[in-house]
Amino acid sequence: MDLSNLKPANGSTHHDKRLGRGEGSGRGGTSTRGHKGAKARSGYKQKFGFEGGQMPLQRRLPKFGFKCPNRVEYKAINVSTLQAIAEKKGIDEINIQVLRECGMTSKNDLVKILADGELKAKLTVKAHAFSKKAIEAIQAVGGTAEVVNNKKAEAAENK
């Protein structure tokens, strides 16, 4: 076997259609584009969503919805989760950094503590926001709830 014997596998290559090379080629004249019209011209490009003149779908459907530009979205963490973290790590202070290390939040998440579950450990909890019942649950076992600096929420409130 040498380079002179090499050829592609059967069916793996195709010959290009040679368009516009005279009538004898079988593809002369209109070059398979049909007669006249936009699609027969060079440079034809159909607009996105064009349906042949019919009213396109994006114009037939009504507009709806609203996104509030001042919305502040929090990552919700329950009191029961704090209890599990405290037992697992053996700590009495839970802050944003501890939650990040546990994989509960990511870098830019704002954290809100909610009151679902039961808290037995006396904890100092630092987060961006707390529900009223979460504060009550933390204080009921002798812990403290501290609100950490929250620039996004302050900016939304001041508008």
C-alpha angles and dihedrals in degrees: 000000000000139000093278091064097051119110134152121269117270112276095011096103131052132198114237118242106254100220126193096013098129136287093283091067091062090235103073127110106038093012093226092303098108123228124319126313131103094293092057092057127085116254094031114160125172118224116248109266094012111154102187095277094312113126103273122241095248089058096043094057120075124247115248144162137051134227115205108223091207097053115132113206120203132197103234118224121180128223089242089061090052089052091052092049092048092051094044097048098029094230133138099203123064120188138158092277092055091049090051092051090051090053094244095122139020130230100278100031120125110219127220121185116220129194102238112130134013129298120203103161123083102241140175104219124193118190141140094255142001134201115236092247091049090055090049091049093050093046092045090068092043099263131128132236116209124188111224124214108288111187097174094052092045091051091051092049093049094055 
